[in-house]
Amino acid sequence: MLAILFVYTYTALVTFLVVHRMLRVSSSSIVRPSRMLLYAAIALYFFLHIDLLNYLLLFYLLTLPLVFLSFWRLRKAL
């Protein structure tokens, strides 16, 4: 379930970053989840059975409010 939410969150984040670049609005306050950390968590789970994936995805979902806050900056730019 968290993985599905992560995919939607990451897609929304990338969409907002593209719109930020098109409107030339600073996107420095947007935290972008690292795919390398996600791949490392998957490898740890697969090879060593250390389940950090849910915690990492939960942490990444906390970036969603920052994406919505950036919406106001985009509205100001319009």
Order of alpha helices (4+ residues) and beta strands (2+ residues): alpha-alpha-alpha-alpha
